[in-house]
Amino acid sequence: MASDAGPRGRVGCAPITAELPPSRVADLLASTCALVEGEVGALGDEDARWHPAPGEWCANEVLGHIIEAEKRGFAGRIERALAADRPFEAGWDQQAVAKERNDCARVAASLVMEFMGLRKRSLQLIRSLRDDQLDRACVHANVGELRVRDLLHEWVHHDRDHTRQLLANVQARVWPHLANAQGFAGE
């Protein structure tokens, strides 16, 4: 379940900064690999299937969403924008795709492997981008024009949204077992 919030949950409140070059975007997206591999690997299959609340994604489903967003939304849209002039991009039903993927039932390590392979190819794509390709665009049914440079930055934001969700799932998993240490929360 995606969020439209900017940094620290605020929409549109961050100060303007220089855009990141593709090489920096690639480095940030590569760093997600270590977090995903470590966190999902440490959870193991049973806890990677644990849901923090009814209707919320388990860690496996979060990772499945990241995979699909990469294929359909980020690397996929960039590849299509490079191949055609302003291709039309329909949205996709994230909940229906999550249900169809049935990631909750999967072995966590297989999802990590799928993600790592996909991310490796995506990083190669990003690192191969030339400056003259960054303004290539597609037209999304819901939000309009999306340039390659826009997608690169959204990709970093999206990764952070969902890695935060993975971490929150683990926090929710251990919360009931903190006993009196729950009193330290918020300090």
N, C-alpha and C positions, 0 to 999 in steps of 0.2 A: 504494500500500500504506500504509494508515493506521497511526498509532501511538496507543497509549492513554496514553502518557507525558505527564506534566505538564511545566511549564517545566524546561528543562535536563535532560530525560529522567527526572525523578523523578515518581513517582506519589504524589499526595496530600501533598507536602511543602511546598507553597507557603504562605506566611502568608495569612491571611484578609484580604481587602480589600473595599472597597465595590464593589457591582456597577456595571457601566458603564451609563449611560443609552443608549437607542437612538441618540441623535445621535452619541455617542462611538463606538459600535459601527460606525455608518455611516462615520464618518471613518476608522476603522481598516481597514474593508473597502475603502474607496475607495483607500487607500494601496496596497493590493495591486495595483490596476490599473497603477500606475506601474511597480512591480517586474516584473510579468508582461509588460507591453508592452515594457519596456526589455530584459529578459533574453531573452525568447523572440525578440524582434525582432533582437537582436544575434547570437543563435545562427545564424539563417538556417535554411533547410529541412534541409540535410544534418545539421548538428549537433543540431538539434531532434529528429531521428530516431535519434540515437545512444543506445545502451543502455549504461549503466555496467557491467552484468554480465548474464549470462543470467537471464531471469525478472524483471529490474527494468525499471520503466517508463522510457521516453525522456521528454524534456521535453514533447513533444506529448501523450503519454499522461497525464502528470501534469496537464497543463492540461485535457485531456478529462475526467479524474476530478473536477477542481475544478468544471467546468461541470455534470457530472451530479449531483454532490453538492449543488450550489446548486439545481438544478431539483427533484431528488427529495427531498433531505434538508432543506435550510434554507428557502429561499423557499417551496418547495412545501409543506412541513409547516406553516410559519407560515400560509400562505394557507388550508390545509385546516382548521387549528385555529381560525382566525377565522370560517370559513364554517359549521362544524358543531361540535356539542358533543362533545368528546373523541373524534375519529375514530380508528379503528384504523390503524396504520401498519405494514405489513409491511416487513421489511428488503429489501435488494436485493443481488444478486450483483455486486459491484464488478468482479471479474475477467471475468465473462461480458459485462457491459455494456462494459467496456474493449475486449474482443475484438470485440464487435458494432460499436462505434463506429469501430474501425480508425483511430484517430487518428494512429498512427505514419506512415501513408501520406499523411496530409493535408498541405496547405501550411500552414506555421506561422502565417502572417499570417491565414488564414481562421479558425483556432482563436482567435487573439487577438481578432479582430473578433467572433466568436460570444461569447466571454467578456465583452468590453466591453459589448456590447448587453445581455446577460443581467444583468451586474452593475449597469448603470445602472437597470434596472427594479427590481432587488432593493434598491438604495439608496433608491429612491422608496418602496418598501414599508416599509422600516425607518423612514425619516423620517416616515412617516405614522402610525406606531403611537402609540396613546394609552396612557396609564398603565393604564387599565382593561382593556386587551387583553393585557398582559404575562403575566397568569396564566392565560390561555386555554391549553388543552393538547390534545395528542394522546396516544395510548397506543401505544408502539412494542412490537412483538413481542418484541424482545430485552432492552430496558432499562426498559420500563414508561413511566410518565408523563413527558412532556417538555413543559414549559411554554414559551411563546414566549420568556420571559426566559432560559431555559436554552439554547434553540436559538441565540439571539443570541450568547451567550458561547462556545458550542461552535463556532459559525461562525468567530469570530475565531481560536480555537485551531486549527481545521482549516486555515484559510488559512495560518497560520504554519507548520504542519507541512509543508504541501505546497510553500510557497515555499522553505522550507529544503531540501526535496527537489530542487527546481529548481536551487538554488544548488549543492547537493552534486553534481548531475550535471555541472555546468560545471566544478567543481573536479576531479572524476574525469576529465573530458575532457582537462584541461590537465596533470594530475599527471605523466604519463610524460615530459613535455617540460620539466620543471623542472631536470633533470640534478642537479648538486650543490646547487642551491637547495632540493631536497627536505630537506636538512639543517636548514632553517629551520622546517620544519613542527613545530608544537607549541610554538613559542617565545611 
